[in-house]
Amino acid sequence: MTELRATLKQDGFAIVPNVVGGDALRQLRQLTETIEGTPDRRVGGLRNPFDRIAGLLNAVRSTGVPDLVRSLFDEAPFVVRSILFDKNADANWLVRWHRDTTIAVVARVDAEGFGPWSIKEGLQHTRPPRRILERMATIRLHLDDCPENNGPLRVMLGSHADEGVEPDESHAATCCVAAGDAVLMKPLTLHASSKATCPKRRRVLHLELSDSDLPGGLDWNERVWLDDRRDAFRAHPAPAQSRPQP
């Protein structure tokens, strides 16, 4: 796992195969078969899925994900934002090159270094100081195969280390993975994805993680420990209709 941390630090991303398999993967696929109790695939996914899909948190806790998460941090890490993406033939979108530079918090507090502020789907968002983002990591657990024709993530190698780097396809890596694999990424890594050219279902459990509290009286909107020795805790409930934006 020391090599994995070194790769993530150097390249800004890494692929870990076979994080989940067998019965555990089948259970996760079954739990996420419908979104909010409907087979409608056009919604494209769901925010805060641990709150809204019964049994999902315990299912993830029983896999190799918690060990993988702990290996990436010095302190006890927790999920600060979770999204279940569900790209498919009816919800097939592209994402242009960008960095994940905002976080969701319980309430606006005008702390030094935070801003600008915005409200997205009823939640307060802000851009934190770079040092906050540098301590974070993202795990994208794939529940379906994602070959090159199914809209895989593309990342710019090393772009997390310099925010002045512009997108350059010649330096991009395509994250083609199998169901049960995980893509790790630093939030400041430039990334994008195209529409699937042969769209099949591509569910991804997207987990943004940190191991530290926010300064200045701010608090993460979501705070979920994947270690089953700790109770999952939500500081503030998400809006009932909150969904990811395509």
C-alpha positions as a Markdown table, in Angstrom:
| # | Residue | x | y | z |
|---|---|---|---|---|
| 1 | Met | 0.0 | 0.0 | 0.0 |
| 2 | Thr | 3.0 | 2.3 | 0.4 |
| 3 | Glu | 3.5 | 2.0 | -3.4 |
| 4 | Leu | -0.1 | 2.9 | -3.9 |
| 5 | Arg | 0.2 | 6.1 | -1.9 |
| 6 | Ala | 3.3 | 7.0 | -3.8 |
| 7 | Thr | 1.6 | 6.4 | -7.2 |
| 8 | Leu | -1.4 | 8.5 | -6.1 |
| 9 | Lys | 1.0 | 11.3 | -4.9 |
| 10 | Gln | 3.0 | 11.3 | -8.1 |
| 11 | Asp | 0.3 | 10.7 | -10.8 |
| 12 | Gly | -2.8 | 12.0 | -9.1 |
| 13 | Phe | -4.6 | 8.7 | -9.8 |
| 14 | Ala | -4.3 | 4.9 | -9.5 |
| 15 | Ile | -6.3 | 1.8 | -10.4 |
| 16 | Val | -6.8 | -0.9 | -7.9 |
| 17 | Pro | -8.2 | -4.2 | -9.3 |
| 18 | Asn | -10.5 | -6.6 | -7.6 |
| 19 | Val | -11.4 | -4.5 | -4.6 |
| 20 | Val | -14.8 | -6.2 | -4.5 |
| 21 | Gly | -15.9 | -9.4 | -6.0 |
| 22 | Gly | -18.1 | -12.5 | -5.7 |
| 23 | Asp | -21.1 | -12.3 | -3.4 |
| 24 | Ala | -20.2 | -8.8 | -2.1 |
| 25 | Leu | -20.2 | -7.4 | -5.6 |
| 26 | Arg | -23.5 | -9.1 | -6.4 |
| 27 | Gln | -25.0 | -7.6 | -3.3 |
| 28 | Leu | -23.9 | -4.1 | -4.2 |
| 29 | Arg | -25.3 | -4.5 | -7.7 |
| 30 | Gln | -28.6 | -5.7 | -6.3 |
| 31 | Leu | -28.9 | -2.9 | -3.8 |
| 32 | Thr | -28.3 | -0.3 | -6.6 |
| 33 | Glu | -30.5 | -2.0 | -9.2 |
| 34 | Thr | -33.1 | 0.7 | -8.8 |
| 35 | Ile | -32.8 | 4.4 | -7.9 |
| 36 | Glu | -35.2 | 5.5 | -5.2 |
| 37 | Gly | -37.4 | 2.5 | -5.8 |
| 38 | Thr | -37.9 | 3.1 | -9.5 |
| 39 | Pro | -36.2 | 1.4 | -12.5 |
| 40 | Asp | -36.1 | 4.7 | -14.3 |
| 41 | Arg | -32.5 | 5.0 | -15.6 |
| 42 | Arg | -32.8 | 8.6 | -16.8 |
| 43 | Val | -32.1 | 10.1 | -13.3 |
| 44 | Gly | -28.3 | 9.4 | -13.8 |
| 45 | Gly | -27.6 | 8.7 | -10.1 |
| 46 | Leu | -28.2 | 9.6 | -6.5 |
| 47 | Arg | -26.5 | 11.9 | -4.0 |
| 48 | Asn | -25.9 | 10.6 | -0.4 |
| 49 | Pro | -26.7 | 7.0 | -1.3 |
| 50 | Phe | -25.8 | 5.7 | 2.2 |
| 51 | Asp | -28.7 | 7.7 | 3.6 |
| 52 | Arg | -31.1 | 6.6 | 1.0 |
| 53 | Ile | -30.4 | 3.0 | 0.1 |
| 54 | Ala | -31.0 | 0.7 | 3.0 |
| 55 | Gly | -28.1 | -1.7 | 3.6 |
| 56 | Leu | -25.7 | 0.0 | 1.3 |
| 57 | Leu | -23.3 | 1.2 | 4.0 |
| 58 | Asn | -23.1 | -2.2 | 5.7 |
| 59 | Ala | -22.5 | -3.8 | 2.4 |
| 60 | Val | -19.6 | -1.5 | 1.6 |
| 61 | Arg | -18.2 | -2.0 | 5.1 |
| 62 | Ser | -18.0 | -5.8 | 4.5 |
| 63 | Thr | -15.8 | -5.4 | 1.4 |
| 64 | Gly | -12.1 | -4.4 | 0.9 |
| 65 | Val | -13.0 | -0.8 | 0.6 |
| 66 | Pro | -12.5 | 0.2 | 4.2 |
| 67 | Asp | -9.0 | -1.3 | 4.2 |
| 68 | Leu | -8.2 | 0.5 | 1.0 |
| 69 | Val | -9.5 | 3.8 | 2.4 |
| 70 | Arg | -7.4 | 3.5 | 5.6 |
| 71 | Ser | -4.3 | 2.8 | 3.6 |
| 72 | Leu | -4.5 | 6.2 | 2.0 |
| 73 | Phe | -4.5 | 8.3 | 5.1 |
| 74 | Asp | -2.5 | 8.8 | 8.3 |
| 75 | Glu | -5.5 | 9.5 | 10.5 |
| 76 | Ala | -9.0 | 7.9 | 10.6 |
| 77 | Pro | -10.6 | 8.8 | 7.2 |
| 78 | Phe | -14.3 | 9.3 | 6.6 |
| 79 | Val | -16.5 | 10.0 | 3.6 |
| 80 | Val | -17.4 | 13.7 | 3.2 |
| 81 | Arg | -19.4 | 13.4 | -0.1 |
| 82 | Ser | -20.9 | 10.3 | -1.7 |
| 83 | Ile | -22.6 | 9.9 | -5.1 |
| 84 | Leu | -23.9 | 6.9 | -6.9 |
| 85 | Phe | -23.5 | 7.6 | -10.6 |
| 86 | Asp | -25.6 | 5.6 | -13.0 |
| 87 | Lys | -24.6 | 6.3 | -16.6 |
| 88 | Asn | -26.6 | 4.3 | -19.1 |
| 89 | Ala | -28.3 | 4.4 | -22.5 |
| 90 | Asp | -31.0 | 6.7 | -21.1 |
| 91 | Ala | -28.6 | 8.9 | -19.1 |
| 92 | Asn | -25.5 | 9.2 | -21.2 |
| 93 | Trp | -23.6 | 12.4 | -20.6 |
| 94 | Leu | -20.1 | 13.8 | -21.1 |
| 95 | Val | -18.1 | 15.7 | -18.5 |
| 96 | Arg | -15.5 | 18.2 | -19.7 |
| 97 | Trp | -12.1 | 18.6 | -18.2 |
| 98 | His | -12.2 | 19.9 | -14.7 |
| 99 | Arg | -10.9 | 19.6 | -11.1 |
| 100 | Asp | -13.1 | 19.0 | -8.1 |
| 101 | Thr | -12.4 | 22.2 | -6.2 |
| 102 | Thr | -15.5 | 22.6 | -4.1 |
| 103 | Ile | -16.8 | 20.9 | -0.9 |
| 104 | Ala | -20.3 | 20.7 | 0.7 |
| 105 | Val | -20.7 | 22.1 | 4.2 |
| 106 | Val | -23.4 | 22.2 | 6.8 |
| 107 | Ala | -23.7 | 26.0 | 6.8 |
| 108 | Arg | -21.9 | 29.0 | 5.5 |
| 109 | Val | -19.3 | 30.4 | 7.8 |
| 110 | Asp | -17.1 | 33.2 | 6.4 |
| 111 | Ala | -13.8 | 31.5 | 7.4 |
| 112 | Glu | -10.5 | 32.8 | 6.1 |
| 113 | Gly | -9.5 | 31.3 | 2.8 |
| 114 | Phe | -12.9 | 29.8 | 1.9 |
| 115 | Gly | -14.9 | 31.1 | -1.0 |
| 116 | Pro | -16.5 | 31.8 | -3.4 |
| 117 | Trp | -19.8 | 30.4 | -2.1 |
| 118 | Ser | -22.7 | 28.8 | -3.9 |
| 119 | Ile | -25.8 | 26.7 | -3.3 |
| 120 | Lys | -26.1 | 23.5 | -5.3 |
| 121 | Glu | -29.2 | 21.4 | -4.9 |
| 122 | Gly | -30.0 | 23.1 | -1.6 |
| 123 | Leu | -26.5 | 22.5 | -0.1 |
| 124 | Gln | -23.9 | 25.2 | 0.8 |
| 125 | His | -20.7 | 24.7 | -1.3 |
| 126 | Thr | -17.4 | 26.6 | -1.1 |
| 127 | Arg | -14.0 | 26.4 | -2.5 |
| 128 | Pro | -11.6 | 25.6 | 0.4 |
| 129 | Pro | -7.9 | 26.5 | 0.6 |
| 130 | Arg | -5.7 | 24.2 | -1.5 |
| 131 | Arg | -4.3 | 22.5 | 1.6 |
| 132 | Ile | -7.8 | 21.0 | 2.4 |
| 133 | Leu | -8.1 | 19.5 | -1.1 |
| 134 | Glu | -4.6 | 18.2 | -1.0 |
| 135 | Arg | -5.4 | 16.1 | 2.0 |
| 136 | Met | -8.5 | 14.5 | 0.3 |
| 137 | Ala | -8.8 | 11.5 | -1.9 |
| 138 | Thr | -11.5 | 10.0 | -4.0 |
| 139 | Ile | -12.4 | 6.4 | -4.5 |
| 140 | Arg | -14.6 | 5.5 | -7.5 |
| 141 | Leu | -15.8 | 1.9 | -7.0 |
| 142 | His | -17.1 | 0.4 | -10.3 |
| 143 | Leu | -20.1 | -1.9 | -10.0 |
| 144 | Asp | -20.2 | -2.6 | -13.8 |
| 145 | Asp | -17.5 | -3.1 | -16.4 |
| 146 | Cys | -16.3 | 0.1 | -18.0 |
| 147 | Pro | -14.4 | -0.5 | -21.3 |
| 148 | Glu | -13.3 | 2.2 | -23.6 |
| 149 | Asn | -16.6 | 2.5 | -25.4 |
| 150 | Asn | -18.6 | 3.0 | -22.1 |
| 151 | Gly | -17.6 | 6.5 | -21.1 |
| 152 | Pro | -14.6 | 5.8 | -18.8 |
| 153 | Leu | -12.9 | 8.4 | -16.8 |
| 154 | Arg | -9.9 | 10.1 | -18.3 |
| 155 | Val | -7.2 | 11.8 | -16.2 |
| 156 | Met | -4.3 | 14.1 | -16.8 |
| 157 | Leu | -1.2 | 12.6 | -15.2 |
| 158 | Gly | 0.4 | 14.8 | -12.5 |
| 159 | Ser | -2.1 | 17.6 | -13.1 |
| 160 | His | -3.0 | 17.7 | -9.3 |
| 161 | Ala | 0.5 | 19.2 | -8.6 |
| 162 | Asp | 0.0 | 22.3 | -10.7 |
| 163 | Glu | -3.3 | 24.1 | -11.2 |
| 164 | Gly | -1.8 | 25.9 | -14.1 |
| 165 | Val | -1.7 | 22.7 | -16.2 |
| 166 | Glu | -4.1 | 22.7 | -19.1 |
| 167 | Pro | -5.8 | 19.6 | -20.6 |
| 168 | Asp | -3.7 | 17.8 | -23.0 |
| 169 | Glu | -5.1 | 14.5 | -24.5 |
| 170 | Ser | -1.6 | 13.3 | -25.3 |
| 171 | His | -0.9 | 13.1 | -21.5 |
| 172 | Ala | -4.3 | 11.6 | -20.6 |
| 173 | Ala | -4.8 | 8.1 | -19.2 |
| 174 | Thr | -8.0 | 6.3 | -19.8 |
| 175 | Cys | -9.3 | 4.3 | -16.8 |
| 176 | Cys | -10.8 | 1.2 | -18.4 |
| 177 | Val | -11.8 | -1.1 | -15.5 |
| 178 | Ala | -13.8 | -4.2 | -14.6 |
| 179 | Ala | -16.7 | -4.4 | -12.2 |
| 180 | Gly | -15.2 | -4.5 | -8.7 |
| 181 | Asp | -12.2 | -2.4 | -9.6 |
| 182 | Ala | -11.6 | 1.0 | -8.0 |
| 183 | Val | -10.1 | 4.2 | -9.5 |
| 184 | Leu | -8.4 | 6.4 | -6.9 |
| 185 | Met | -7.9 | 10.1 | -7.6 |
| 186 | Lys | -6.8 | 13.3 | -6.0 |
| 187 | Pro | -9.5 | 16.1 | -6.2 |
| 188 | Leu | -7.2 | 18.5 | -8.0 |
| 189 | Thr | -6.4 | 16.0 | -10.8 |
| 190 | Leu | -7.8 | 17.1 | -14.1 |
| 191 | His | -10.4 | 14.6 | -15.3 |
| 192 | Ala | -13.1 | 14.2 | -17.8 |
| 193 | Ser | -15.3 | 11.5 | -19.4 |
| 194 | Ser | -17.0 | 11.2 | -22.8 |
| 195 | Lys | -20.5 | 9.9 | -23.7 |
| 196 | Ala | -20.5 | 6.2 | -24.1 |
| 197 | Thr | -20.4 | 5.2 | -27.8 |
| 198 | Cys | -21.9 | 1.8 | -27.0 |
| 199 | Pro | -23.8 | 2.6 | -23.8 |
| 200 | Lys | -24.3 | 0.0 | -21.2 |
| 201 | Arg | -25.0 | 0.5 | -17.6 |
| 202 | Arg | -22.0 | 2.0 | -15.7 |
| 203 | Arg | -22.7 | 2.4 | -12.0 |
| 204 | Val | -19.9 | 4.1 | -9.9 |
| 205 | Leu | -20.0 | 4.6 | -6.2 |
| 206 | His | -18.0 | 7.9 | -5.9 |
| 207 | Leu | -16.6 | 8.5 | -2.4 |
| 208 | Glu | -14.7 | 11.7 | -1.5 |
| 209 | Leu | -12.7 | 11.3 | 1.7 |
| 210 | Ser | -10.8 | 13.3 | 4.3 |
| 211 | Asp | -9.2 | 12.5 | 7.6 |
| 212 | Ser | -9.4 | 16.0 | 9.2 |
| 213 | Asp | -12.0 | 18.5 | 10.4 |
| 214 | Leu | -12.5 | 21.8 | 8.7 |
| 215 | Pro | -11.3 | 25.0 | 10.4 |
| 216 | Gly | -13.0 | 28.2 | 11.4 |
| 217 | Gly | -16.3 | 26.7 | 12.6 |
| 218 | Leu | -17.1 | 24.9 | 9.3 |
| 219 | Asp | -18.3 | 21.3 | 9.2 |
| 220 | Trp | -18.5 | 18.8 | 6.4 |
| 221 | Asn | -22.1 | 18.2 | 5.2 |
| 222 | Glu | -21.5 | 14.5 | 5.1 |
| 223 | Arg | -19.5 | 12.5 | 7.6 |
| 224 | Val | -19.6 | 8.7 | 7.2 |
| 225 | Trp | -17.1 | 6.3 | 8.6 |
| 226 | Leu | -16.6 | 3.1 | 6.6 |
| 227 | Asp | -15.0 | 1.4 | 9.6 |
| 228 | Asp | -17.8 | -0.6 | 11.2 |
| 229 | Arg | -16.3 | 0.0 | 14.6 |
| 230 | Arg | -17.7 | 3.6 | 14.3 |
| 231 | Asp | -21.2 | 4.7 | 13.9 |
| 232 | Ala | -22.1 | 6.5 | 10.6 |
| 233 | Phe | -22.9 | 10.1 | 11.4 |
| 234 | Arg | -24.6 | 12.7 | 9.3 |
| 235 | Ala | -24.2 | 16.3 | 10.5 |
| 236 | His | -27.0 | 17.5 | 8.3 |
| 237 | Pro | -29.6 | 15.7 | 6.2 |
| 238 | Ala | -29.5 | 16.2 | 2.4 |
| 239 | Pro | -32.5 | 17.5 | 0.5 |
| 240 | Ala | -34.9 | 14.7 | -0.4 |
| 241 | Gln | -34.7 | 15.4 | -4.1 |
| 242 | Ser | -30.9 | 15.9 | -4.3 |
| 243 | Arg | -29.4 | 14.2 | -7.4 |
| 244 | Pro | -26.1 | 14.6 | -9.2 |
| 245 | Gln | -26.0 | 17.0 | -12.1 |
| 246 | Pro | -25.1 | 15.4 | -15.5 |
